[in-house]
Amino acid sequence: MLKLRDSAPRFDCTVVVECEVVHLKWHQLHGNQNLVLLFDSIDEDLDRSNDLATLCNAASRFETLQCKLAVICRDDEFEILTWMHRLSAELGSKPIGFPVIVDADNRIASMYDMLSEDGPLWGHVIADSNAKVRSIAANSFPVGLNVDELMRCVASIVESDDV
């Protein structure tokens, strides 16, 4: 079971970045910075894509805190690409601002304990610049994304690292 202060499980992954499918290694994803891993889905029936669009608009705020952001999505790469093309059209020329990690087989969700016997969980894990887990939130149902609360958590971690 993943616990606070554990080392974040490292993984290499397939990601969709700026409407392209690429492979990233852990060190490229983490980059010795704080990292927010958001476990989500683009399920249109649950209106989750609107939360991810909200996250796109806030991605630059995470950068100001020297924090990387990635969404671990349980959809396959073709669904993610379709969503990303549609979102890019809606946003105009504004970049998405974060990679969307393909986790259709729940391999990464399993590593981060974001699975239950009832299925995948929604939530986030924040790892600090040393890849230590500093925050875990998990829900058995989709909870709307609160970007301000996520930013508050990241800012608190950054401040505690400065002390």
N, C-alpha and C positions, 0 to 999 in steps of 0.2 A: 504494500500500500504506500502510495506517495504521500510524504509528510512535509510539513514546513521545515525548511533548512536542509532538506535532502538535495543532492545534486539533481538538477533537471535531467531527465533521460534524454540522451543525445540521439538524433536520428538524421538520416539523409532522406530527402523527399522530392517528389515531383510537385512543382508549384505552377500556378498560372500567375504571371506577372505581365502587366500591360498587354493582355490578350495573347500572350505567348506561353507555351508550355516549356518549362526548363527544369533542370535538376539542380537542387541546392544541397550542399553539405552543411552539417550542423554549424561549423565555424562561419559559414557565409550568412546563415540565418541569424545566429546569435551575435556574432561580431564583437564579443566582449562588452556588450552594452546590456542595459536592462531590456528584457524581452517580454512582451505580452503575447501569449498564445490564447486566442479566443476560439473556443470550440462551438461551432455553429453549423447551420445548414441554410441553403438558399431556397428552401421549400416555400413556394409561392402561396400555398394554402395557409401557411402560418404567418405570412407577411414578414418573413425573416429577411427578405431581400431589402426591405426598407431600413432595417437596422444596419445592414451592411452598407447601404448608401449613406446613412448618417455617419458611419465610421469613416467612409471615404472623405467626407467633408471635414473630419476632425484629425485625419492622419498627420497633418503637419504639426499639430499641437504636441503629438507624442515625440516628434523629432526634436522639438525645442527642449525636451527633457532628456535628450540623448537616449531615447528609448525606441527600440524597434517593435514593430507590430506585425503579427501574422494571424490570419484566420485559418484554422484547421477545419476543413469542410468535408462532411461525409458524403458529399455528392461526387459523381465522377467528373473527370476533366472536361468532357463534352458539355455537361450541364453547367459547369463553372464557366467555360468559355462562352456559352450562349448568354449567361447572365452578365458576364463582364462586357461583352460586346454591346448588350442592351444598355447597361449602366454607363458605359463610355459615351454612347450616343446621347443619353440624357444629361450627362455632365459636360458635354461639349469637349473641349480639348484638355480639360482638367484630368491629370493622371489619377488612377485609382489610389496609389500611395502605399500599398502594402501587398505582399504576396498572399495568394490564397492556396493553401496546401491541400493537395488531393489526398483524402483519407477515406476513400469509398469502402475499404476493407476494415476500417476501424483499428488498424495497427497502431497508429499513434495515439488515438483515444484510449486504447487499452494500456499503453505505456504510461499514460498520465491519469489512469483510473477514472476516465470519463465515460465508463460503461457500467451499466447495472444489469441485473438479470432481465429487466424489462426493456433494455435497449440503450442507445446512446444518451449521454447527458449533455446539457448545455452549460457553458460556464467559461471560466478563464483560469489560467495559471500565469503568474508573473514570476520570472526568474531575474535575479539581479545580474550585475555585470560579471560576477564570478560563477554564474550559472547555478546559483543556489535558489531553491524555490522559496519565495517570500510571501506569496498570496495564492490561495486556491479558493475558487468559488464554483460550486456545481449545483445544478438543479435538474430535477427529473422531468421538467416541462420547460417549454421555451419561455424565458423571461425577457422582456424588452431590454435592450441595451441602454445603459445609462453611461454615456461617454464621460460626463462630468465626474461621476463616482469612480470610474476607472482611472481617469486622470488624477484624481485625488490620491488614490492608492499608489500610483506610480510616483507622484511628487513626494509622498511620504517616504517611499523607499529611497529615492534619490537623496532626500534630506538626511535620512538616517545613515546613508553611506558617507556623507560629507562630515559627519560628527566623529 
